[in-house]
């Protein structure tokens, strides 16, 4: 194994990618004694107060550089460059959630083989110190569940729909104007970004080898202003939740919208902020809250990882990930909110209730909302039921002549 330099010694680092995060790291490292940026890499011709090359291997192959910061994002060419750096005996710090979610096992194995560290605190929650806390500060606990709001774009959209009654399209437009949403927001609104982070949280919290493809993913594009309003009427807000649980030796890792009770701390997380809730023993329940993205918050996480590597006293060995069976979404039990459109006439509710009863689905509450023309909106709340049973019941209900349309189905936390 390598002998790690003391934090008090001068540490040379290289930064590959000088965009929003890379520049913030370079700017904010000026205040950190003992850390020196020896070289950077970027495809643009921009002046920096340190040498910059267009060739990333000028950073990776520099014998004076001990830590490489990967800040280009995505998988290609980031994976190839990170593997090359690790193989070359460099520690690597990255905030690249897609890379880590898809290739964590391979990258950790490469780091272990070379006797170096791979750290990625900035991949989840921006400036929120959640991953290192789970791995280090809470290592004496049995972690049972980690869940929360990990995507600022979708939280901003849902917050605007909740607070100002905006339609989804209007709130998305506002998020783009504010710079919270990309020109192509698919990764955020369809849940890809949150699913990467859910996979990483599960891996770190439970030491689990999680295949991203096994993470159930559902975005917010089907959430309508009616759902937001009706949820509020019954004491809930709608949030996009990333969930990781370990129970009975099996993992439950998923991302989807959920109705969160207004009394829960996560319900009050607004705008583009993130918050992550942890349940464990003996610590109990904890919540971590803060800015989930942006140059400065993410650079905070990256710089802390750099200092963790530079400080030999606080190092831990690279994690050995274990195999767990991941529960399919069909096997998971939840409560549900269902919004239907039905003809406004006698006998409709009786027919729907009979169809649910035939599938042994227990109805908790039924509320009729406004009528438009001859169509009425019905809100149905279900007691806990497995997803596969719900799907079977909904298949029967769709065939009923008294059901015009199933508008939405949302899980209740």
C-alpha positions as CSV (number, residue, x, y, z in Angstrom):
1,X,0.0,0.0,0.0
2,X,1.1,3.6,-0.6
3,X,2.2,5.9,2.2
4,X,-0.2,8.8,2.1
5,X,1.2,12.3,2.5
6,X,0.3,14.4,5.5
7,X,-2.2,17.2,5.0
8,X,0.5,19.5,6.3
9,X,2.7,18.7,3.3
10,X,2.3,20.3,0.0
11,X,0.0,18.3,-2.2
12,X,-0.1,18.7,-6.0
13,X,-3.4,18.1,-7.7
14,X,-4.5,18.2,-11.3
15,X,-8.0,19.1,-12.5
16,X,-9.5,17.5,-15.7
17,X,-12.4,19.7,-16.9
18,X,-12.6,23.4,-16.0
19,X,-16.3,24.0,-16.3
20,X,-18.6,25.1,-13.5
21,X,-17.4,22.5,-10.9
22,X,-13.7,22.4,-12.0
23,X,-13.5,26.2,-11.9
24,X,-15.1,26.4,-8.5
25,X,-12.7,23.9,-7.1
26,X,-9.7,25.8,-8.5
27,X,-11.1,29.1,-7.2
28,X,-11.9,27.8,-3.7
29,X,-8.7,25.8,-3.3
30,X,-6.8,29.1,-3.1
31,X,-7.9,29.3,0.6
32,X,-6.6,25.8,1.5
33,X,-3.1,25.7,2.7
34,X,-0.9,22.9,1.5
35,X,-2.9,22.1,-1.7
36,X,-1.5,23.3,-5.0
37,X,-3.0,23.0,-8.5
38,X,-0.1,22.0,-10.6
39,X,-1.9,21.5,-13.9
40,X,-5.3,21.6,-15.4
41,X,-6.9,20.2,-18.6
42,X,-9.6,21.8,-20.7
43,X,-10.5,21.9,-24.4
44,X,-11.0,25.7,-24.3
45,X,-8.3,28.3,-24.7
46,X,-8.9,30.2,-21.4
47,X,-6.3,31.8,-19.2
48,X,-5.8,30.2,-15.8
49,X,-3.3,30.9,-13.0
50,X,-1.8,27.5,-13.6
51,X,-0.6,25.5,-16.6
52,X,-3.5,24.1,-18.7
53,X,-3.2,21.4,-21.4
54,X,-5.8,20.1,-23.8
55,X,-4.5,16.6,-23.3
56,X,-5.8,15.0,-20.1
57,X,-2.9,12.5,-20.0
58,X,-0.6,15.5,-19.3
59,X,-2.3,15.5,-15.9
60,X,-2.6,11.8,-15.5
61,X,1.0,11.1,-16.3
62,X,2.6,13.9,-14.4
63,X,4.7,12.2,-11.6
64,X,4.4,15.3,-9.3
65,X,0.6,15.1,-9.2
66,X,-0.8,12.8,-6.5
67,X,-4.6,13.6,-6.8
68,X,-6.6,13.9,-10.0
69,X,-10.0,15.7,-9.9
70,X,-12.3,14.5,-12.7
71,X,-14.8,17.3,-13.5
72,X,-15.9,16.6,-17.1
73,X,-19.0,14.6,-16.3
74,X,-20.7,11.7,-18.2
75,X,-19.2,8.3,-18.8
76,X,-17.2,8.8,-22.0
77,X,-14.3,9.7,-21.8
78,X,-14.5,10.1,-18.0
79,X,-14.4,6.4,-17.2
80,X,-11.3,5.8,-19.4
81,X,-9.5,8.8,-17.8
82,X,-10.4,7.8,-14.2
83,X,-9.2,4.2,-14.8
84,X,-6.0,5.5,-16.3
85,X,-5.4,7.8,-13.4
86,X,-6.0,5.1,-10.8
87,X,-3.8,2.6,-12.7
88,X,-1.1,5.2,-12.7
89,X,-1.2,5.4,-8.9
90,X,-3.2,8.7,-8.6
91,X,-6.0,9.2,-6.1
92,X,-9.1,10.4,-7.8
93,X,-11.9,12.7,-6.6
94,X,-15.0,13.1,-8.7
95,X,-18.6,14.4,-8.4
96,X,-19.7,12.5,-11.5
97,X,-22.8,10.7,-10.4
98,X,-23.5,8.9,-13.7
99,X,-20.0,7.5,-13.8
100,X,-20.0,6.3,-10.2
101,X,-23.6,4.9,-10.4
102,X,-22.8,2.8,-13.5
103,X,-19.3,1.7,-12.8
104,X,-18.6,2.0,-9.0
105,X,-17.5,-1.6,-8.5
106,X,-15.0,-1.6,-11.4
107,X,-13.6,1.8,-10.3
108,X,-13.2,0.8,-6.6
109,X,-11.5,-2.5,-7.7
110,X,-9.0,-0.5,-9.8
111,X,-8.4,1.9,-6.9
112,X,-7.8,-1.0,-4.5
113,X,-5.4,-2.8,-6.9
114,X,-3.3,0.4,-7.1
115,X,-3.5,1.1,-3.4
116,X,-5.1,4.5,-3.9
117,X,-8.4,6.2,-3.1
118,X,-11.5,7.0,-5.1
119,X,-13.8,9.5,-3.4
120,X,-17.1,10.9,-4.7
121,X,-18.9,12.9,-2.0
122,X,-20.0,15.5,-4.5
123,X,-21.9,12.9,-6.6
124,X,-24.9,13.1,-4.2
125,X,-26.4,16.2,-2.6
126,X,-23.9,18.8,-3.8
127,X,-22.6,20.4,-0.7
128,X,-24.5,18.1,1.7
129,X,-21.9,15.8,3.4
130,X,-24.0,12.7,3.2
131,X,-21.8,9.9,1.7
132,X,-18.8,10.4,3.9
133,X,-21.1,10.7,6.9
134,X,-22.8,7.4,6.0
135,X,-19.4,5.6,5.4
136,X,-17.4,7.1,8.2
137,X,-19.2,9.0,11.0
138,X,-22.1,6.6,11.1
139,X,-20.0,3.4,10.5
140,X,-20.9,2.3,14.1
141,X,-24.6,2.2,13.2
142,X,-26.9,-0.2,11.5
143,X,-28.4,1.9,8.6
144,X,-31.9,0.8,7.8
145,X,-33.1,3.4,5.4
146,X,-31.9,6.5,3.4
147,X,-34.3,8.5,1.4
148,X,-35.0,12.1,0.3
149,X,-35.0,14.8,-2.2
150,X,-31.8,14.6,-4.3
151,X,-32.7,16.5,-7.5
152,X,-33.0,20.3,-7.2
153,X,-34.6,20.8,-10.6
154,X,-37.6,18.6,-9.9
155,X,-38.0,20.0,-6.4
156,X,-38.0,23.5,-7.7
157,X,-40.7,22.6,-10.3
158,X,-42.9,20.9,-7.7
159,X,-42.4,23.7,-5.2
160,X,-43.6,26.3,-7.8
161,X,-46.6,24.1,-8.6
162,X,-47.4,23.8,-4.9
163,X,-46.8,27.4,-3.8
164,X,-48.0,29.3,-6.8
165,X,-50.4,26.9,-8.5
166,X,-48.3,26.7,-11.7
167,X,-48.9,24.0,-14.3
168,X,-46.0,21.7,-14.9
169,X,-44.9,23.3,-18.2
170,X,-45.0,26.8,-16.7
171,X,-42.9,25.7,-13.7
172,X,-40.4,23.9,-16.0
173,X,-40.0,27.1,-18.1
174,X,-39.3,29.1,-14.9
175,X,-36.7,26.5,-13.9
176,X,-34.9,27.0,-17.2
177,X,-35.0,30.7,-16.9
178,X,-33.4,30.5,-13.4
179,X,-30.7,28.1,-14.7
180,X,-32.0,25.2,-12.5
181,X,-33.0,23.1,-15.6
182,X,-31.0,22.3,-18.7
183,X,-32.3,23.1,-22.2
184,X,-33.0,19.3,-22.4
185,X,-34.3,18.5,-18.9
186,X,-34.9,14.8,-19.5
187,X,-32.3,13.5,-17.0
188,X,-33.9,15.5,-14.2
189,X,-37.7,15.4,-14.9
190,X,-37.7,11.7,-15.9
191,X,-35.8,10.7,-12.8
192,X,-32.4,9.6,-14.3
193,X,-30.4,12.0,-12.2
194,X,-32.1,10.9,-9.0
195,X,-31.8,7.2,-9.9
196,X,-28.0,7.6,-10.2
197,X,-27.9,9.1,-6.8
198,X,-30.2,6.5,-5.3
199,X,-27.9,3.8,-6.5
200,X,-24.9,5.5,-5.0
201,X,-26.6,6.1,-1.6
202,X,-27.6,2.5,-1.4
203,X,-24.0,1.3,-2.3
204,X,-22.5,3.6,0.4
205,X,-25.1,3.1,3.1
206,X,-25.2,-0.7,2.9
207,X,-21.9,-1.5,1.3
208,X,-23.9,-3.0,-1.6
209,X,-23.1,-3.7,-5.2
210,X,-26.0,-2.0,-6.9
211,X,-26.7,-2.3,-10.6
212,X,-28.2,1.0,-11.8
213,X,-30.4,-0.9,-14.2
214,X,-32.1,-2.5,-11.2
215,X,-33.2,0.8,-9.7
216,X,-36.9,1.5,-10.4
217,X,-37.3,4.9,-11.9
218,X,-40.3,7.2,-12.4
219,X,-40.2,10.9,-13.1
220,X,-42.5,13.8,-12.4
221,X,-43.7,14.5,-16.0
222,X,-47.1,13.1,-15.2
223,X,-47.7,15.2,-12.1
224,X,-50.5,17.7,-12.8
225,X,-51.6,20.8,-10.9
226,X,-54.7,18.8,-9.9
227,X,-52.6,16.2,-8.1
228,X,-50.7,19.0,-6.2
229,X,-54.0,20.6,-5.1
230,X,-55.8,17.4,-4.2
231,X,-52.7,16.2,-2.2
232,X,-52.8,19.5,-0.3
233,X,-56.4,19.0,0.6
234,X,-55.6,15.7,2.4
235,X,-52.5,16.9,4.1
236,X,-49.7,16.0,1.7
237,X,-47.2,17.5,-0.7
238,X,-45.8,15.8,-3.8
239,X,-42.0,15.3,-3.9
240,X,-39.7,13.2,-6.1
241,X,-38.2,10.7,-3.7
242,X,-35.0,8.7,-3.9
243,X,-35.3,5.7,-1.6
244,X,-32.8,3.0,-0.4
245,X,-33.8,0.5,2.2
246,X,-32.4,-2.8,3.5
247,X,-34.7,-5.2,5.1
248,X,-34.6,-9.0,5.5
249,X,-31.3,-9.1,3.6
250,X,-32.9,-7.5,0.5
251,X,-32.5,-4.1,-1.0
252,X,-35.2,-1.7,-2.1
253,X,-33.8,1.0,-4.3
254,X,-36.2,3.2,-6.3
255,X,-37.0,6.7,-7.5
256,X,-40.6,8.0,-8.0
257,X,-43.0,10.8,-7.0
258,X,-44.6,10.4,-3.6
259,X,-47.2,12.1,-1.4
260,X,-45.3,13.2,1.7
261,X,-47.2,14.2,4.8
262,X,-47.0,17.9,5.5
263,X,-45.9,17.1,9.1
264,X,-42.7,15.4,7.7
265,X,-39.5,17.6,7.6
266,X,-39.0,16.7,3.9
267,X,-42.3,18.4,3.1
268,X,-40.9,21.8,3.8
269,X,-37.9,21.5,1.6
270,X,-38.5,24.0,-1.2
271,X,-37.0,25.7,-4.2
272,X,-33.9,23.8,-5.6
273,X,-32.7,22.5,-2.2
274,X,-32.0,18.9,-1.4
275,X,-32.6,17.0,1.9
276,X,-31.7,13.4,2.8
277,X,-33.3,11.5,5.7
278,X,-31.4,8.7,7.4
279,X,-32.8,6.0,9.8
280,X,-30.4,3.9,11.8
281,X,-29.6,2.3,15.1
282,X,-28.6,3.5,17.6
283,X,-28.5,7.0,16.1
284,X,-32.2,7.2,15.3
285,X,-33.4,9.6,12.7
286,X,-31.3,12.3,11.0
287,X,-31.9,14.8,8.2
288,X,-29.3,16.5,6.1
289,X,-30.3,19.7,4.2
290,X,-28.6,22.1,1.9
291,X,-27.9,23.2,-1.7
292,X,-27.8,20.1,-3.9
293,X,-25.9,21.4,-6.9
294,X,-23.9,24.4,-8.2
295,X,-20.2,25.1,-8.5
296,X,-19.6,26.3,-4.9
297,X,-21.6,23.6,-3.0
298,X,-20.1,20.8,-5.1
299,X,-16.6,22.2,-4.9
300,X,-17.0,22.1,-1.1
301,X,-17.5,18.3,-1.3
302,X,-14.7,17.9,-3.8
303,X,-12.2,19.9,-1.6
304,X,-13.2,17.9,1.5
305,X,-12.5,14.7,-0.4
306,X,-9.1,16.1,-1.4
307,X,-8.3,16.9,2.2
308,X,-9.5,13.5,3.3
309,X,-6.9,11.9,1.0
310,X,-4.2,14.3,2.0
311,X,-4.8,13.6,5.7
312,X,-3.4,10.1,6.4
313,X,-5.0,9.9,9.8
314,X,-8.6,9.9,8.5
315,X,-8.2,7.4,5.7
316,X,-10.2,4.2,5.5
317,X,-9.7,1.3,3.1
318,X,-11.7,1.2,-0.1
319,X,-15.1,-0.5,0.4
320,X,-15.7,-4.1,-0.4
321,X,-19.1,-4.2,-2.0
322,X,-21.4,-7.1,-1.2
323,X,-24.1,-8.7,-3.4
324,X,-27.7,-8.2,-2.3
325,X,-30.9,-9.2,-4.1
326,X,-32.8,-6.1,-5.2
327,X,-36.6,-6.3,-4.7
328,X,-38.6,-5.7,-7.9
329,X,-41.1,-2.9,-7.7
330,X,-44.0,-5.4,-8.1
331,X,-43.0,-6.9,-4.7
332,X,-43.0,-3.6,-2.8
333,X,-46.0,-2.6,-0.7
334,X,-47.2,0.9,-0.6
335,X,-50.2,3.0,0.0
336,X,-51.6,4.8,-3.1
337,X,-53.4,7.9,-4.3
338,X,-55.4,7.4,-7.5
339,X,-57.1,10.1,-9.6
340,X,-59.9,8.9,-11.9
341,X,-62.4,10.6,-14.3
342,X,-65.8,8.9,-14.3
343,X,-69.3,9.8,-15.6
344,X,-71.2,11.8,-13.0
345,X,-74.0,9.3,-12.4
346,X,-75.5,6.9,-9.9
347,X,-73.7,3.6,-9.2
348,X,-70.2,4.6,-10.4
349,X,-68.5,4.3,-6.9
350,X,-70.2,1.0,-6.2
351,X,-68.8,-0.4,-9.4
352,X,-65.3,0.8,-8.7
353,X,-65.4,-0.4,-5.1
354,X,-66.6,-3.9,-6.2
355,X,-63.8,-4.1,-8.7
356,X,-61.2,-3.3,-6.0
357,X,-62.8,-5.7,-3.6
358,X,-62.6,-8.5,-6.2
359,X,-58.8,-8.1,-6.2
360,X,-58.7,-7.9,-2.4
361,X,-57.6,-4.3,-2.5
362,X,-58.6,-2.3,0.6
363,X,-59.9,1.3,-0.1
364,X,-59.1,3.8,2.7
365,X,-61.0,6.8,1.4
366,X,-63.0,8.0,-1.6
367,X,-63.6,11.7,-2.4
368,X,-65.5,13.2,-5.3
369,X,-64.1,16.5,-6.6
370,X,-65.4,18.9,-9.2
371,X,-67.6,17.9,-12.2
372,X,-66.7,19.2,-15.7
373,X,-69.5,18.6,-18.2
374,X,-70.7,15.1,-17.4
375,X,-67.3,13.9,-16.0
376,X,-66.5,13.9,-12.3
377,X,-63.0,13.6,-10.7
378,X,-62.7,10.9,-8.0
379,X,-59.8,10.6,-5.6
380,X,-59.2,7.2,-4.1
381,X,-56.7,6.4,-1.3
382,X,-55.7,2.8,-0.8
383,X,-54.3,1.0,2.2
384,X,-51.0,-0.8,1.8
385,X,-50.8,-3.2,-1.1
386,X,-48.1,-4.8,-3.3
387,X,-47.6,-3.1,-6.6
388,X,-48.4,-6.3,-8.6
389,X,-51.8,-6.5,-6.9
390,X,-52.5,-2.8,-7.6
391,X,-51.6,-3.3,-11.3
392,X,-54.0,-6.2,-11.5
393,X,-56.8,-4.2,-9.9
394,X,-56.2,-1.2,-12.2
395,X,-56.3,-3.5,-15.2
396,X,-59.8,-4.5,-14.2
397,X,-60.9,-1.0,-13.4
398,X,-59.8,0.3,-16.8
399,X,-62.2,-2.1,-18.4
400,X,-65.2,-0.8,-16.5
401,X,-67.7,1.2,-18.5
402,X,-68.0,3.6,-15.6
403,X,-64.3,4.6,-15.7
404,X,-63.5,7.2,-18.3
405,X,-59.8,7.5,-17.5
406,X,-57.2,6.7,-14.8
407,X,-55.5,10.1,-14.7
408,X,-52.7,9.3,-12.2
409,X,-51.4,6.9,-9.6
410,X,-48.9,8.1,-6.9
411,X,-47.4,6.3,-4.0
412,X,-47.9,7.6,-0.5
413,X,-44.9,7.7,1.8
